[in-house]
Amino acid sequence: GEDVEQSLFLSVREGDSSVINCTYTDSSSTYLYWYKQEPGAGLQLLTYIFSNMDMKQDQRLTVLLNKKDKHLSLRIADTQTGDSAIYFCAESIQGGKLIFGQGTELSVKP
Amino acid sequence: DTEVTQTPKHLVMGMTNKKSLKCEQHMGHRAMYWYKQKAKKPPELMFVYSYEKLSINESVPSRFSPECPNSSLLNLHLHALQPEDSALYLCASSQQPGGQETQYFGPGTRLLVL
């Protein structure tokens, strides 16, 4: 069945780059997503990438997609304390469902 | 505007109470979703509405009853809940049902069942 995996924790220093990794199994996914969830809040759509793209850049965010290895990464440049949150990778599958990873808790230390 | 609103933000209820959660979007989206999320876990899909009709029920207990009165509104009626139902309830919407469309989430209702 479909599965999405992420490491659970990442700790970085303010100003460093953060890289959050994700692997997925459904090769038919058209879109892959990154959502951010701050404590006590809902899910904020950060960015997404279409499956025929290798890379997408949006200000401090860079998404890399290796479709052969089914590997997705999110790089946050110049990480700030406000970036501390849980980051969920998700793949869309037929039927309108989203399959989420377990979430990576990013801790940014000053 | 990609805003999904949810009310109330917080809700405390006893196991014998009846309450409702509300969700609204004005983006013209025709698919709406209810998710349940426990702390530091990913959201779990509960229900999907496509063109105001229930299309997916992920084997959710009958004490949760969804309703879609029109294309902008989605309700979740709660009755005889259990303490383990305490969670963050998230609503989402997407433009078209069935396809691989981007889902936009609301801020959630944090529910505590005593």
Contacts between the chains, C-beta under 8 A, distances in Angstrom:
chain1	res1	chain2	res2	distance
A	29	B	100	6.9
A	30	B	100	4.2
A	31	B	100	5.3
A	31	B	102	6.7
A	33	B	102	7.2
A	35	B	105	7.4
A	40	B	110	7.5
A	41	B	107	6.1
A	41	B	108	7.4
A	42	B	6	7.8
A	42	B	88	7.8
A	42	B	90	5.7
A	42	B	105	4.8
A	42	B	106	5.5
A	42	B	107	4.1
A	42	B	108	4.5
A	43	B	43	7.0
A	43	B	90	6.7
A	43	B	92	7.9
A	43	B	105	4.1
A	44	B	105	7.5
A	45	B	2	7.5
A	45	B	102	6.7
A	45	B	103	7.9
A	45	B	104	6.2
A	45	B	105	7.4
A	48	B	102	6.2
A	86	B	40	6.6
A	88	B	42	5.9
A	92	B	100	3.7
A	92	B	101	7.4
A	92	B	102	8.0
A	93	B	100	7.1
A	94	B	98	7.8
A	94	B	99	8.0
A	94	B	100	7.2
A	95	B	56	7.3
A	95	B	98	6.4
A	96	B	31	5.9
A	96	B	48	6.2
A	96	B	50	7.5
A	96	B	55	8.0
A	96	B	56	7.8
A	96	B	94	6.8
A	96	B	97	5.6
A	96	B	98	5.2
A	96	B	99	6.5
A	96	B	100	7.5
A	96	B	101	6.7
A	97	B	45	6.3
A	97	B	48	7.9
A	97	B	56	7.7
A	98	B	45	7.5
A	98	B	103	6.0
A	100	B	42	3.6
A	100	B	43	6.3
A	101	B	42	6.7
A	102	B	41	7.3
A	102	B	42	6.0
A	103	B	40	6.8
A	103	B	41	7.3
A	103	B	42	5.8
A	105	B	40	7.1
